[in-house]
Amino acid sequence: MFGKCPKCDALISQVEVIDVSVTVSLQPQWKGFAYLCPQCRTVLNVEINPLLVRDEIVAEVELLLRKYLSR
């Protein structure tokens, strides 16, 4: 079952994804994704890039493990 675009009522079987900057108080904080209707390009959703968040968490855990293991 497909959803419908809230603007043009097109059935959504795929979306267009673009990179966006997600800001707090006008300061860029994170890289993110915007999901657009492929028919009318209405923004359907925006989220912080989960792949970058994952990579940042992995890098931080690796750094902490190296510090802990080098004692």
N, CA, C, O and CB atoms as a CASP TS submission, in Angstrom:
PFRMAT TS
TARGET T0000
AUTHOR 0000-0000-0000
METHOD Language model
MODEL 1
PARENT N/A
ATOM      1  N   MET     1       0.850  -1.181   0.000  1.00  0.00           N
ATOM      2  CA  MET     1       0.000   0.000   0.000  1.00  0.00           C
ATOM      3  C   MET     1       0.897   1.245   0.000  1.00  0.00           C
ATOM      4  O   MET     1       1.848   1.325   0.778  1.00  0.00           O
ATOM      5  CB  MET     1      -0.968  -0.003   1.234  1.00  0.00           C
ATOM      6  N   PHE     2       0.599   2.195  -0.854  1.00  0.00           N
ATOM      7  CA  PHE     2       1.375   3.415  -0.958  1.00  0.00           C
ATOM      8  C   PHE     2       0.646   4.560  -0.267  1.00  0.00           C
ATOM      9  O   PHE     2      -0.583   4.593  -0.202  1.00  0.00           O
ATOM     10  CB  PHE     2       1.649   3.757  -2.426  1.00  0.00           C
ATOM     11  N   GLY     3       1.445   5.504   0.250  1.00  0.00           N
ATOM     12  CA  GLY     3       0.857   6.728   0.778  1.00  0.00           C
ATOM     13  C   GLY     3       0.611   7.701  -0.358  1.00  0.00           C
ATOM     14  O   GLY     3       1.013   7.467  -1.498  1.00  0.00           O
ATOM     15  N   LYS     4      -0.063   8.806  -0.026  1.00  0.00           N
ATOM     16  CA  LYS     4      -0.333   9.851  -1.014  1.00  0.00           C
ATOM     17  C   LYS     4       0.367  11.134  -0.594  1.00  0.00           C
ATOM     18  O   LYS     4       0.491  11.439   0.592  1.00  0.00           O
ATOM     19  CB  LYS     4      -1.859  10.087  -1.176  1.00  0.00           C
ATOM     20  N   CYS     5       0.815  11.869  -1.585  1.00  0.00           N
ATOM     21  CA  CYS     5       1.387  13.186  -1.332  1.00  0.00           C
ATOM     22  C   CYS     5       0.280  14.089  -0.788  1.00  0.00           C
ATOM     23  O   CYS     5      -0.811  14.133  -1.357  1.00  0.00           O
ATOM     24  CB  CYS     5       2.027  13.790  -2.634  1.00  0.00           C
ATOM     25  N   PRO     6       0.544  14.809   0.304  1.00  0.00           N
ATOM     26  CA  PRO     6      -0.501  15.677   0.859  1.00  0.00           C
ATOM     27  C   PRO     6      -0.820  16.889  -0.021  1.00  0.00           C
ATOM     28  O   PRO     6      -1.857  17.527   0.162  1.00  0.00           O
ATOM     29  CB  PRO     6      -0.085  16.154   2.227  1.00  0.00           C
ATOM     30  N   LYS     7       0.053  17.210  -0.967  1.00  0.00           N
ATOM     31  CA  LYS     7      -0.191  18.375  -1.832  1.00  0.00           C
ATOM     32  C   LYS     7      -0.842  17.990  -3.151  1.00  0.00           C
ATOM     33  O   LYS     7      -1.863  18.564  -3.529  1.00  0.00           O
ATOM     34  CB  LYS     7       1.112  19.105  -2.106  1.00  0.00           C
ATOM     35  N   CYS     8      -0.257  17.012  -3.863  1.00  0.00           N
ATOM     36  CA  CYS     8      -0.756  16.703  -5.219  1.00  0.00           C
ATOM     37  C   CYS     8      -1.546  15.401  -5.299  1.00  0.00           C
ATOM     38  O   CYS     8      -2.061  15.059  -6.364  1.00  0.00           O
ATOM     39  CB  CYS     8       0.402  16.630  -6.181  1.00  0.00           C
ATOM     40  N   ASP     9      -1.649  14.672  -4.190  1.00  0.00           N
ATOM     41  CA  ASP     9      -2.391  13.400  -4.113  1.00  0.00           C
ATOM     42  C   ASP     9      -1.790  12.278  -4.957  1.00  0.00           C
ATOM     43  O   ASP     9      -2.446  11.257  -5.162  1.00  0.00           O
ATOM     44  CB  ASP     9      -3.813  13.623  -4.544  1.00  0.00           C
ATOM     45  N   ALA    10      -0.561  12.438  -5.452  1.00  0.00           N
ATOM     46  CA  ALA    10       0.093  11.357  -6.195  1.00  0.00           C
ATOM     47  C   ALA    10       0.396  10.208  -5.246  1.00  0.00           C
ATOM     48  O   ALA    10       0.744  10.428  -4.086  1.00  0.00           O
ATOM     49  CB  ALA    10       1.397  11.857  -6.884  1.00  0.00           C
ATOM     50  N   LEU    11       0.264   8.978  -5.743  1.00  0.00           N
ATOM     51  CA  LEU    11       0.662   7.829  -4.943  1.00  0.00           C
ATOM     52  C   LEU    11       2.188   7.819  -4.846  1.00  0.00           C
ATOM     53  O   LEU    11       2.882   8.007  -5.845  1.00  0.00           O
ATOM     54  CB  LEU    11       0.124   6.494  -5.561  1.00  0.00           C
ATOM     55  N   ILE    12       2.700   7.599  -3.644  1.00  0.00           N
ATOM     56  CA  ILE    12       4.138   7.641  -3.404  1.00  0.00           C
ATOM     57  C   ILE    12       4.672   6.212  -3.296  1.00  0.00           C
ATOM     58  O   ILE    12       4.451   5.530  -2.296  1.00  0.00           O
ATOM     59  CB  ILE    12       4.463   8.452  -2.115  1.00  0.00           C
ATOM     60  N   SER    13       5.371   5.773  -4.333  1.00  0.00           N
ATOM     61  CA  SER    13       6.016   4.453  -4.295  1.00  0.00           C
ATOM     62  C   SER    13       7.523   4.596  -4.149  1.00  0.00           C
ATOM     63  O   SER    13       8.227   3.625  -3.869  1.00  0.00           O
ATOM     64  CB  SER    13       5.684   3.648  -5.566  1.00  0.00           C
ATOM     65  N   GLN    14       8.007   5.810  -4.340  1.00  0.00           N
ATOM     66  CA  GLN    14       9.415   6.134  -4.124  1.00  0.00           C
ATOM     67  C   GLN    14       9.486   7.625  -3.824  1.00  0.00           C
ATOM     68  O   GLN    14       8.549   8.366  -4.121  1.00  0.00           O
ATOM     69  CB  GLN    14      10.307   5.750  -5.373  1.00  0.00           C
ATOM     70  N   VAL    15      10.586   8.061  -3.239  1.00  0.00           N
ATOM     71  CA  VAL    15      10.768   9.479  -2.937  1.00  0.00           C
ATOM     72  C   VAL    15      12.089   9.955  -3.507  1.00  0.00           C
ATOM     73  O   VAL    15      12.980   9.153  -3.787  1.00  0.00           O
ATOM     74  CB  VAL    15      10.711   9.734  -1.416  1.00  0.00           C
ATOM     75  N   GLU    16      12.212  11.242  -3.675  1.00  0.00           N
ATOM     76  CA  GLU    16      13.483  11.853  -4.037  1.00  0.00           C
ATOM     77  C   GLU    16      14.125  12.306  -2.727  1.00  0.00           C
ATOM     78  O   GLU    16      13.454  12.886  -1.873  1.00  0.00           O
ATOM     79  CB  GLU    16      13.297  13.060  -5.059  1.00  0.00           C
ATOM     80  N   VAL    17      15.414  12.045  -2.569  1.00  0.00           N
ATOM     81  CA  VAL    17      16.130  12.419  -1.348  1.00  0.00           C
ATOM     82  C   VAL    17      17.189  13.448  -1.701  1.00  0.00           C
ATOM     83  O   VAL    17      17.966  13.258  -2.637  1.00  0.00           O
ATOM     84  CB  VAL    17      16.773  11.173  -0.662  1.00  0.00           C
ATOM     85  N   ILE    18      17.216  14.544  -0.942  1.00  0.00           N
ATOM     86  CA  ILE    18      18.246  15.565  -1.143  1.00  0.00           C
ATOM     87  C   ILE    18      18.940  15.842   0.185  1.00  0.00           C
ATOM     88  O   ILE    18      18.355  15.657   1.252  1.00  0.00           O
ATOM     89  CB  ILE    18      17.632  16.873  -1.727  1.00  0.00           C
ATOM     90  N   ASP    19      20.189  16.285   0.112  1.00  0.00           N
ATOM     91  CA  ASP    19      20.935  16.681   1.302  1.00  0.00           C
ATOM     92  C   ASP    19      20.466  18.056   1.752  1.00  0.00           C
ATOM     93  O   ASP    19      20.254  18.951   0.933  1.00  0.00           O
ATOM     94  CB  ASP    19      22.463  16.683   1.029  1.00  0.00           C
ATOM     95  N   VAL    20      20.304  18.216   3.068  1.00  0.00           N
ATOM     96  CA  VAL    20      19.937  19.510   3.638  1.00  0.00           C
ATOM     97  C   VAL    20      20.768  19.738   4.895  1.00  0.00           C
ATOM     98  O   VAL    20      21.343  18.803   5.452  1.00  0.00           O
ATOM     99  CB  VAL    20      18.407  19.576   3.959  1.00  0.00           C
ATOM    100  N   SER    21      20.822  20.972   5.324  1.00  0.00           N
ATOM    101  CA  SER    21      21.451  21.321   6.583  1.00  0.00           C
ATOM    102  C   SER    21      20.350  21.492   7.618  1.00  0.00           C
ATOM    103  O   SER    21      19.403  22.246   7.394  1.00  0.00           O
ATOM    104  CB  SER    21      22.319  22.614   6.452  1.00  0.00           C
ATOM    105  N   VAL    22      20.461  20.807   8.742  1.00  0.00           N
ATOM    106  CA  VAL    22      19.480  20.898   9.818  1.00  0.00           C
ATOM    107  C   VAL    22      20.061  21.858  10.848  1.00  0.00           C
ATOM    108  O   VAL    22      21.168  21.651  11.346  1.00  0.00           O
ATOM    109  CB  VAL    22      19.156  19.479  10.451  1.00  0.00           C
ATOM    110  N   THR    23      19.306  22.911  11.167  1.00  0.00           N
ATOM    111  CA  THR    23      19.825  23.946  12.050  1.00  0.00           C
ATOM    112  C   THR    23      19.004  24.083  13.323  1.00  0.00           C
ATOM    113  O   THR    23      17.830  23.717  13.380  1.00  0.00           O
ATOM    114  CB  THR    23      19.867  25.267  11.326  1.00  0.00           C
ATOM    115  N   VAL    24      19.661  24.623  14.336  1.00  0.00           N
ATOM    116  CA  VAL    24      19.012  24.994  15.588  1.00  0.00           C
ATOM    117  C   VAL    24      19.419  26.434  15.860  1.00  0.00           C
ATOM    118  O   VAL    24      20.610  26.745  15.889  1.00  0.00           O
ATOM    119  CB  VAL    24      19.415  24.026  16.785  1.00  0.00           C
ATOM    120  N   SER    25      18.456  27.305  16.057  1.00  0.00           N
ATOM    121  CA  SER    25      18.722  28.727  16.305  1.00  0.00           C
ATOM    122  C   SER    25      19.615  29.331  15.227  1.00  0.00           C
ATOM    123  O   SER    25      20.543  30.081  15.530  1.00  0.00           O
ATOM    124  CB  SER    25      19.370  28.912  17.674  1.00  0.00           C
ATOM    125  N   LEU    26      19.335  29.008  13.986  1.00  0.00           N
ATOM    126  CA  LEU    26      20.024  29.551  12.810  1.00  0.00           C
ATOM    127  C   LEU    26      21.492  29.152  12.703  1.00  0.00           C
ATOM    128  O   LEU    26      22.209  29.709  11.871  1.00  0.00           O
ATOM    129  CB  LEU    26      19.929  31.038  12.824  1.00  0.00           C
ATOM    130  N   GLN    27      21.957  28.225  13.502  1.00  0.00           N
ATOM    131  CA  GLN    27      23.333  27.737  13.428  1.00  0.00           C
ATOM    132  C   GLN    27      23.306  26.332  12.830  1.00  0.00           C
ATOM    133  O   GLN    27      22.646  25.453  13.386  1.00  0.00           O
ATOM    134  CB  GLN    27      24.020  27.740  14.844  1.00  0.00           C
ATOM    135  N   PRO    28      24.014  26.085  11.694  1.00  0.00           N
ATOM    136  CA  PRO    28      24.041  24.722  11.148  1.00  0.00           C
ATOM    137  C   PRO    28      24.597  23.742  12.179  1.00  0.00           C
ATOM    138  O   PRO    28      25.662  23.973  12.753  1.00  0.00           O
ATOM    139  CB  PRO    28      24.886  24.670   9.853  1.00  0.00           C
ATOM    140  N   GLN    29      23.892  22.678  12.402  1.00  0.00           N
ATOM    141  CA  GLN    29      24.291  21.700  13.402  1.00  0.00           C
ATOM    142  C   GLN    29      24.580  20.329  12.809  1.00  0.00           C
ATOM    143  O   GLN    29      25.560  19.682  13.181  1.00  0.00           O
ATOM    144  CB  GLN    29      23.224  21.579  14.444  1.00  0.00           C
ATOM    145  N   TRP    30      23.731  19.883  11.886  1.00  0.00           N
ATOM    146  CA  TRP    30      23.843  18.534  11.357  1.00  0.00           C
ATOM    147  C   TRP    30      23.567  18.515   9.867  1.00  0.00           C
ATOM    148  O   TRP    30      22.896  19.397   9.331  1.00  0.00           O
ATOM    149  CB  TRP    30      22.889  17.595  12.081  1.00  0.00           C
ATOM    150  N   LYS    31      24.096  17.498   9.208  1.00  0.00           N
ATOM    151  CA  LYS    31      23.699  17.231   7.823  1.00  0.00           C
ATOM    152  C   LYS    31      22.476  16.326   7.888  1.00  0.00           C
ATOM    153  O   LYS    31      22.365  15.478   8.773  1.00  0.00           O
ATOM    154  CB  LYS    31      24.875  16.566   6.981  1.00  0.00           C
ATOM    155  N   GLY    32      21.580  16.511   6.965  1.00  0.00           N
ATOM    156  CA  GLY    32      20.359  15.723   6.990  1.00  0.00           C
ATOM    157  C   GLY    32      19.854  15.395   5.604  1.00  0.00           C
ATOM    158  O   GLY    32      20.482  15.717   4.596  1.00  0.00           O
ATOM    159  N   PHE    33      18.696  14.743   5.578  1.00  0.00           N
ATOM    160  CA  PHE    33      18.015  14.379   4.347  1.00  0.00           C
ATOM    161  C   PHE    33      16.629  15.010   4.342  1.00  0.00           C
ATOM    162  O   PHE    33      15.975  15.108   5.381  1.00  0.00           O
ATOM    163  CB  PHE    33      17.925  12.837   4.194  1.00  0.00           C
ATOM    164  N   ALA    34      16.190  15.435   3.165  1.00  0.00           N
ATOM    165  CA  ALA    34      14.798  15.822   2.959  1.00  0.00           C
ATOM    166  C   ALA    34      14.228  14.845   1.941  1.00  0.00           C
ATOM    167  O   ALA    34      14.862  14.548   0.929  1.00  0.00           O
ATOM    168  CB  ALA    34      14.661  17.327   2.472  1.00  0.00           C
ATOM    169  N   TYR    35      13.041  14.355   2.215  1.00  0.00           N
ATOM    170  CA  TYR    35      12.357  13.413   1.336  1.00  0.00           C
ATOM    171  C   TYR    35      11.263  14.163   0.597  1.00  0.00           C
ATOM    172  O   TYR    35      10.378  14.751   1.220  1.00  0.00           O
ATOM    173  CB  TYR    35      11.771  12.205   2.135  1.00  0.00           C
ATOM    174  N   LEU    36      11.322  14.144  -0.751  1.00  0.00           N
ATOM    175  CA  LEU    36      10.409  14.929  -1.577  1.00  0.00           C
ATOM    176  C   LEU    36       9.492  14.036  -2.398  1.00  0.00           C
ATOM    177  O   LEU    36       9.865  12.931  -2.793  1.00  0.00           O
ATOM    178  CB  LEU    36      11.192  15.852  -2.497  1.00  0.00           C
ATOM    179  N   CYS    37       8.283  14.536  -2.648  1.00  0.00           N
ATOM    180  CA  CYS    37       7.382  13.890  -3.596  1.00  0.00           C
ATOM    181  C   CYS    37       8.042  13.961  -4.971  1.00  0.00           C
ATOM    182  O   CYS    37       8.465  15.040  -5.387  1.00  0.00           O
ATOM    183  CB  CYS    37       5.955  14.571  -3.603  1.00  0.00           C
ATOM    184  N   PRO    38       8.141  12.847  -5.683  1.00  0.00           N
ATOM    185  CA  PRO    38       8.784  12.881  -6.994  1.00  0.00           C
ATOM    186  C   PRO    38       7.957  13.623  -8.049  1.00  0.00           C
ATOM    187  O   PRO    38       8.480  13.997  -9.099  1.00  0.00           O
ATOM    188  CB  PRO    38       9.050  11.472  -7.463  1.00  0.00           C
ATOM    189  N   GLN    39       6.688  13.832  -7.774  1.00  0.00           N
ATOM    190  CA  GLN    39       5.826  14.516  -8.748  1.00  0.00           C
ATOM    191  C   GLN    39       5.880  16.038  -8.602  1.00  0.00           C
ATOM    192  O   GLN    39       6.102  16.750  -9.581  1.00  0.00           O
ATOM    193  CB  GLN    39       4.386  14.039  -8.594  1.00  0.00           C
ATOM    194  N   CYS    40       5.675  16.538  -7.370  1.00  0.00           N
ATOM    195  CA  CYS    40       5.577  17.994  -7.170  1.00  0.00           C
ATOM    196  C   CYS    40       6.708  18.561  -6.309  1.00  0.00           C
ATOM    197  O   CYS    40       6.779  19.772  -6.096  1.00  0.00           O
ATOM    198  CB  CYS    40       4.245  18.332  -6.530  1.00  0.00           C
ATOM    199  N   ARG    41       7.581  17.699  -5.820  1.00  0.00           N
ATOM    200  CA  ARG    41       8.745  18.077  -5.010  1.00  0.00           C
ATOM    201  C   ARG    41       8.372  18.693  -3.657  1.00  0.00           C
ATOM    202  O   ARG    41       9.180  19.416  -3.074  1.00  0.00           O
ATOM    203  CB  ARG    41       9.600  19.053  -5.781  1.00  0.00           C
ATOM    204  N   THR    42       7.178  18.423  -3.153  1.00  0.00           N
ATOM    205  CA  THR    42       6.799  18.851  -1.809  1.00  0.00           C
ATOM    206  C   THR    42       7.629  18.064  -0.802  1.00  0.00           C
ATOM    207  O   THR    42       7.833  16.861  -0.962  1.00  0.00           O
ATOM    208  CB  THR    42       5.268  18.647  -1.558  1.00  0.00           C
ATOM    209  N   VAL    43       8.104  18.743   0.232  1.00  0.00           N
ATOM    210  CA  VAL    43       8.875  18.071   1.281  1.00  0.00           C
ATOM    211  C   VAL    43       7.915  17.222   2.108  1.00  0.00           C
ATOM    212  O   VAL    43       6.934  17.724   2.657  1.00  0.00           O
ATOM    213  CB  VAL    43       9.637  19.106   2.188  1.00  0.00           C
ATOM    214  N   LEU    44       8.215  15.930   2.185  1.00  0.00           N
ATOM    215  CA  LEU    44       7.380  15.000   2.938  1.00  0.00           C
ATOM    216  C   LEU    44       7.923  14.767   4.344  1.00  0.00           C
ATOM    217  O   LEU    44       7.164  14.507   5.277  1.00  0.00           O
ATOM    218  CB  LEU    44       7.272  13.676   2.199  1.00  0.00           C
ATOM    219  N   ASN    45       9.255  14.864   4.486  1.00  0.00           N
ATOM    220  CA  ASN    45       9.878  14.624   5.783  1.00  0.00           C
ATOM    221  C   ASN    45      11.321  15.117   5.728  1.00  0.00           C
ATOM    222  O   ASN    45      11.914  15.210   4.652  1.00  0.00           O
ATOM    223  CB  ASN    45       9.817  13.110   6.169  1.00  0.00           C
ATOM    224  N   VAL    46      11.874  15.429   6.883  1.00  0.00           N
ATOM    225  CA  VAL    46      13.280  15.803   7.019  1.00  0.00           C
ATOM    226  C   VAL    46      13.815  15.070   8.238  1.00  0.00           C
ATOM    227  O   VAL    46      13.130  14.955   9.254  1.00  0.00           O
ATOM    228  CB  VAL    46      13.465  17.368   7.153  1.00  0.00           C
ATOM    229  N   GLU    47      15.047  14.573   8.130  1.00  0.00           N
ATOM    230  CA  GLU    47      15.673  13.924   9.280  1.00  0.00           C
ATOM    231  C   GLU    47      17.178  14.147   9.243  1.00  0.00           C
ATOM    232  O   GLU    47      17.758  14.422   8.192  1.00  0.00           O
ATOM    233  CB  GLU    47      15.349  12.413   9.304  1.00  0.00           C
ATOM    234  N   ILE    48      17.793  14.021  10.408  1.00  0.00           N
ATOM    235  CA  ILE    48      19.247  14.047  10.485  1.00  0.00           C
ATOM    236  C   ILE    48      19.760  12.810   9.766  1.00  0.00           C
ATOM    237  O   ILE    48      19.164  11.739   9.876  1.00  0.00           O
ATOM    238  CB  ILE    48      19.751  14.099  11.974  1.00  0.00           C
ATOM    239  N   ASN    49      20.857  12.946   9.032  1.00  0.00           N
ATOM    240  CA  ASN    49      21.422  11.833   8.268  1.00  0.00           C
ATOM    241  C   ASN    49      21.815  10.703   9.227  1.00  0.00           C
ATOM    242  O   ASN    49      22.788  10.843   9.968  1.00  0.00           O
ATOM    243  CB  ASN    49      22.655  12.301   7.432  1.00  0.00           C
ATOM    244  N   PRO    50      21.079   9.594   9.226  1.00  0.00           N
ATOM    245  CA  PRO    50      21.368   8.512  10.172  1.00  0.00           C
ATOM    246  C   PRO    50      22.700   7.821   9.900  1.00  0.00           C
ATOM    247  O   PRO    50      23.290   7.248  10.816  1.00  0.00           O
ATOM    248  CB  PRO    50      20.260   7.490  10.134  1.00  0.00           C
ATOM    249  N   LEU    51      23.180   7.861   8.675  1.00  0.00           N
ATOM    250  CA  LEU    51      24.462   7.233   8.357  1.00  0.00           C
ATOM    251  C   LEU    51      25.618   8.008   8.985  1.00  0.00           C
ATOM    252  O   LEU    51      26.570   7.410   9.488  1.00  0.00           O
ATOM    253  CB  LEU    51      24.652   7.140   6.833  1.00  0.00           C
ATOM    254  N   LEU    52      25.535   9.328   8.955  1.00  0.00           N
ATOM    255  CA  LEU    52      26.579  10.132   9.593  1.00  0.00           C
ATOM    256  C   LEU    52      26.538  10.010  11.112  1.00  0.00           C
ATOM    257  O   LEU    52      27.581   9.974  11.765  1.00  0.00           O
ATOM    258  CB  LEU    52      26.438  11.595   9.190  1.00  0.00           C
ATOM    259  N   VAL    53      25.334   9.947  11.671  1.00  0.00           N
ATOM    260  CA  VAL    53      25.201   9.772  13.123  1.00  0.00           C
ATOM    261  C   VAL    53      25.841   8.444  13.533  1.00  0.00           C
ATOM    262  O   VAL    53      26.579   8.377  14.515  1.00  0.00           O
ATOM    263  CB  VAL    53      23.698   9.818  13.559  1.00  0.00           C
ATOM    264  N   ARG    54      25.549   7.394  12.770  1.00  0.00           N
ATOM    265  CA  ARG    54      26.152   6.086  13.046  1.00  0.00           C
ATOM    266  C   ARG    54      27.671   6.168  12.996  1.00  0.00           C
ATOM    267  O   ARG    54      28.351   5.674  13.896  1.00  0.00           O
ATOM    268  CB  ARG    54      25.649   5.038  12.042  1.00  0.00           C
ATOM    269  N   ASP    55      28.206   6.788  11.950  1.00  0.00           N
ATOM    270  CA  ASP    55      29.659   6.887  11.793  1.00  0.00           C
ATOM    271  C   ASP    55      30.290   7.681  12.939  1.00  0.00           C
ATOM    272  O   ASP    55      31.369   7.328  13.414  1.00  0.00           O
ATOM    273  CB  ASP    55      30.004   7.542  10.447  1.00  0.00           C
ATOM    274  N   GLU    56      29.624   8.751  13.387  1.00  0.00           N
ATOM    275  CA  GLU    56      30.144   9.540  14.507  1.00  0.00           C
ATOM    276  C   GLU    56      30.149   8.725  15.797  1.00  0.00           C
ATOM    277  O   GLU    56      31.099   8.814  16.575  1.00  0.00           O
ATOM    278  CB  GLU    56      29.312  10.816  14.695  1.00  0.00           C
ATOM    279  N   ILE    57      29.108   7.936  16.036  1.00  0.00           N
ATOM    280  CA  ILE    57      29.051   7.099  17.239  1.00  0.00           C
ATOM    281  C   ILE    57      30.145   6.042  17.198  1.00  0.00           C
ATOM    282  O   ILE    57      30.830   5.828  18.197  1.00  0.00           O
ATOM    283  CB  ILE    57      27.667   6.430  17.377  1.00  0.00           C
ATOM    284  N   VAL    58      30.320   5.380  16.062  1.00  0.00           N
ATOM    285  CA  VAL    58      31.354   4.352  15.925  1.00  0.00           C
ATOM    286  C   VAL    58      32.736   4.958  16.156  1.00  0.00           C
ATOM    287  O   VAL    58      33.558   4.366  16.857  1.00  0.00           O
ATOM    288  CB  VAL    58      31.284   3.691  14.529  1.00  0.00           C
ATOM    289  N   ALA    59      33.001   6.118  15.583  1.00  0.00           N
ATOM    290  CA  ALA    59      34.302   6.770  15.745  1.00  0.00           C
ATOM    291  C   ALA    59      34.555   7.120  17.209  1.00  0.00           C
ATOM    292  O   ALA    59      35.669   6.944  17.704  1.00  0.00           O
ATOM    293  CB  ALA    59      34.382   8.037  14.875  1.00  0.00           C
ATOM    294  N   GLU    60      33.545   7.606  17.894  1.00  0.00           N
ATOM    295  CA  GLU    60      33.698   7.969  19.313  1.00  0.00           C
ATOM    296  C   GLU    60      33.942   6.730  20.170  1.00  0.00           C
ATOM    297  O   GLU    60      34.788   6.756  21.064  1.00  0.00           O
ATOM    298  CB  GLU    60      32.449   8.720  19.818  1.00  0.00           C
ATOM    299  N   VAL    61      33.211   5.645  19.908  1.00  0.00           N
ATOM    300  CA  VAL    61      33.418   4.397  20.668  1.00  0.00           C
ATOM    301  C   VAL    61      34.818   3.854  20.414  1.00  0.00           C
ATOM    302  O   VAL    61      35.486   3.414  21.350  1.00  0.00           O
ATOM    303  CB  VAL    61      32.353   3.332  20.283  1.00  0.00           C
ATOM    304  N   GLU    62      35.272   3.877  19.167  1.00  0.00           N
ATOM    305  CA  GLU    62      36.629   3.408  18.857  1.00  0.00           C
ATOM    306  C   GLU    62      37.670   4.250  19.591  1.00  0.00           C
ATOM    307  O   GLU    62      38.634   3.703  20.126  1.00  0.00           O
ATOM    308  CB  GLU    62      36.887   3.454  17.334  1.00  0.00           C
ATOM    309  N   LEU    63      37.492   5.553  19.624  1.00  0.00           N
ATOM    310  CA  LEU    63      38.418   6.428  20.332  1.00  0.00           C
ATOM    311  C   LEU    63      38.450   6.109  21.822  1.00  0.00           C
ATOM    312  O   LEU    63      39.524   6.021  22.416  1.00  0.00           O
ATOM    313  CB  LEU    63      38.034   7.888  20.117  1.00  0.00           C
ATOM    314  N   LEU    64      37.289   5.936  22.421  1.00  0.00           N
ATOM    315  CA  LEU    64      37.226   5.604  23.845  1.00  0.00           C
ATOM    316  C   LEU    64      37.840   4.242  24.134  1.00  0.00           C
ATOM    317  O   LEU    64      38.519   4.073  25.147  1.00  0.00           O
ATOM    318  CB  LEU    64      35.784   5.633  24.328  1.00  0.00           C
ATOM    319  N   LEU    65      37.610   3.267  23.255  1.00  0.00           N
ATOM    320  CA  LEU    65      38.209   1.940  23.457  1.00  0.00           C
ATOM    321  C   LEU    65      39.727   1.997  23.354  1.00  0.00           C
ATOM    322  O   LEU    65      40.427   1.361  24.142  1.00  0.00           O
ATOM    323  CB  LEU    65      37.654   0.942  22.435  1.00  0.00           C
ATOM    324  N   ARG    66      40.244   2.756  22.384  1.00  0.00           N
ATOM    325  CA  ARG    66      41.697   2.903  22.260  1.00  0.00           C
ATOM    326  C   ARG    66      42.293   3.532  23.506  1.00  0.00           C
ATOM    327  O   ARG    66      43.337   3.092  23.987  1.00  0.00           O
ATOM    328  CB  ARG    66      42.047   3.743  21.036  1.00  0.00           C
ATOM    329  N   LYS    67      41.632   4.567  24.035  1.00  0.00           N
ATOM    330  CA  LYS    67      42.119   5.213  25.256  1.00  0.00           C
ATOM    331  C   LYS    67      42.096   4.233  26.421  1.00  0.00           C
ATOM    332  O   LYS    67      43.052   4.156  27.192  1.00  0.00           O
ATOM    333  CB  LYS    67      41.273   6.456  25.589  1.00  0.00           C
ATOM    334  N   TYR    68      40.996   3.479  26.549  1.00  0.00           N
ATOM    335  CA  TYR    68      40.860   2.532  27.646  1.00  0.00           C
ATOM    336  C   TYR    68      41.890   1.411  27.531  1.00  0.00           C
ATOM    337  O   TYR    68      42.495   1.037  28.536  1.00  0.00           O
ATOM    338  CB  TYR    68      39.445   1.949  27.674  1.00  0.00           C
ATOM    339  N   LEU    69      42.104   0.869  26.338  1.00  0.00           N
ATOM    340  CA  LEU    69      43.009  -0.240  26.156  1.00  0.00           C
ATOM    341  C   LEU    69      44.484   0.168  26.210  1.00  0.00           C
ATOM    342  O   LEU    69      45.353  -0.681  26.407  1.00  0.00           O
ATOM    343  CB  LEU    69      42.717  -0.905  24.854  1.00  0.00           C
ATOM    344  N   SER    70      44.764   1.437  26.041  1.00  0.00           N
ATOM    345  CA  SER    70      46.170   1.883  26.067  1.00  0.00           C
ATOM    346  C   SER    70      46.642   2.192  27.479  1.00  0.00           C
ATOM    347  O   SER    70      47.794   2.591  27.653  1.00  0.00           O
ATOM    348  CB  SER    70      46.352   3.120  25.186  1.00  0.00           C
ATOM    349  N   ARG    71      45.826   2.030  28.465  1.00  0.00           N
ATOM    350  CA  ARG    71      46.226   2.280  29.859  1.00  0.00           C
ATOM    351  C   ARG    71      47.206   1.256  30.341  1.00  0.00           C
ATOM    352  O   ARG    71      47.646   1.315  31.489  1.00  0.00           O
ATOM    353  CB  ARG    71      45.021   2.291  30.771  1.00  0.00           C
TER
END
